[in-house]
Amino acid sequence: MLVLVYCKDKPDGLALRRATRVEHLEYMIAAKDRLVFGGPLLSDDGDPVGSVFALRVETREEADAFLAAEPYCLAGLFDDVTVHTMRQMMPEQPVGTLERELEKELSARGLVG
């Protein structure tokens, strides 16, 4: 299963983010094989204001355990964390996913027959 994790930093969290960054990067590097994509959310000025990443796990409990041990979470950096399961469409996994989805949609609307 793929989960999308969207984290918003607490106001004035930049100092805490910087102080915890090494541990966060080490944690993410150790989990590279499970991370599909990720990175910081940036303000219009280019300062980090949160994080987003997609994590491949077997269960929601595994995602919760990953977050519980994540250094930014442990440090209390985040004001809000939202987790959603998702289905990856881009980049296509496997190739042809978008075309199959279009075909299903058109068929459901009676436009392919």
PLY file of the C-alpha trace (Angstrom):
ply
format ascii 1.0
element vertex 113
property float x
property float y
property float z
element edge 112
property int vertex1
property int vertex2
end_header
0.00 0.00 0.00
1.13 3.53 -0.66
0.50 6.29 1.86
0.90 10.01 1.35
2.09 11.88 4.43
1.53 15.65 4.54
3.08 17.48 7.50
2.77 21.18 8.34
5.41 22.66 10.63
4.46 24.55 13.76
4.75 28.32 13.41
8.35 29.38 13.97
9.51 25.77 13.59
12.50 26.56 11.36
15.07 26.45 14.19
13.75 23.08 15.39
13.75 21.76 11.82
17.38 22.80 11.37
18.41 21.32 14.73
16.82 17.96 13.83
17.71 17.83 10.14
20.72 15.47 10.40
18.69 12.84 12.27
15.79 13.27 9.85
18.04 12.80 6.81
19.68 9.71 8.34
16.23 8.24 9.04
15.02 8.89 5.51
18.21 7.49 3.96
17.75 4.29 5.99
14.17 4.04 4.62
15.05 4.85 0.98
13.75 1.52 -0.28
10.26 2.35 1.04
10.09 6.00 -0.01
8.57 6.69 -3.44
9.16 10.45 -3.30
9.39 13.20 -0.73
10.77 16.53 0.29
10.14 19.77 2.13
7.18 22.02 1.49
8.43 25.56 0.88
7.01 29.01 1.56
6.98 31.61 -1.21
10.28 32.81 0.27
11.81 29.33 -0.07
11.84 28.46 3.64
10.69 24.97 4.67
7.18 25.00 6.18
6.46 21.28 6.20
7.19 17.95 4.60
5.47 15.60 2.19
6.38 12.06 1.22
4.92 8.87 -0.15
5.78 5.72 1.77
5.29 2.13 0.58
4.11 -0.07 3.47
2.11 -3.25 4.03
-0.31 -1.80 6.59
-1.48 1.51 8.03
0.04 0.43 11.34
3.45 0.20 9.65
3.02 3.77 8.39
2.04 4.92 11.88
5.12 3.21 13.36
7.33 4.86 10.73
5.94 8.27 11.67
6.19 7.63 15.40
9.95 7.10 15.03
10.56 9.89 12.48
12.90 12.50 14.03
10.87 15.57 13.05
7.76 13.96 14.58
9.68 12.94 17.70
10.98 16.50 18.09
7.45 17.92 17.91
8.10 19.94 14.75
4.74 19.31 13.11
1.57 21.24 13.87
-0.50 18.89 11.74
0.12 15.49 10.10
-2.31 14.04 7.55
-1.96 10.50 6.22
-3.92 9.12 3.27
-3.65 5.89 1.37
-3.26 6.53 -2.33
-2.87 4.84 -5.66
0.10 5.90 -7.74
-0.78 7.02 -11.26
2.32 9.06 -12.14
4.97 8.10 -12.83
3.02 5.17 -14.12
3.47 1.99 -12.13
3.02 -0.09 -14.25
3.24 1.63 -17.60
-0.19 1.99 -19.22
-2.06 2.73 -15.98
-3.46 6.05 -17.22
-4.71 4.57 -20.47
-6.46 1.75 -18.55
-8.07 4.29 -16.22
-9.30 6.35 -19.18
-10.72 3.22 -20.80
-12.56 2.29 -17.57
-13.96 5.83 -17.24
-15.12 5.97 -20.84
-16.67 2.52 -20.51
-18.50 3.52 -17.32
-19.95 6.49 -19.19
-21.01 4.26 -22.07
-18.61 5.97 -24.47
-16.65 2.81 -25.36
-18.32 -0.24 -26.45
0 1
1 2
2 3
3 4
4 5
5 6
6 7
7 8
8 9
9 10
10 11
11 12
12 13
13 14
14 15
15 16
16 17
17 18
18 19
19 20
20 21
21 22
22 23
23 24
24 25
25 26
26 27
27 28
28 29
29 30
30 31
31 32
32 33
33 34
34 35
35 36
36 37
37 38
38 39
39 40
40 41
41 42
42 43
43 44
44 45
45 46
46 47
47 48
48 49
49 50
50 51
51 52
52 53
53 54
54 55
55 56
56 57
57 58
58 59
59 60
60 61
61 62
62 63
63 64
64 65
65 66
66 67
67 68
68 69
69 70
70 71
71 72
72 73
73 74
74 75
75 76
76 77
77 78
78 79
79 80
80 81
81 82
82 83
83 84
84 85
85 86
86 87
87 88
88 89
89 90
90 91
91 92
92 93
93 94
94 95
95 96
96 97
97 98
98 99
99 100
100 101
101 102
102 103
103 104
104 105
105 106
106 107
107 108
108 109
109 110
110 111
111 112
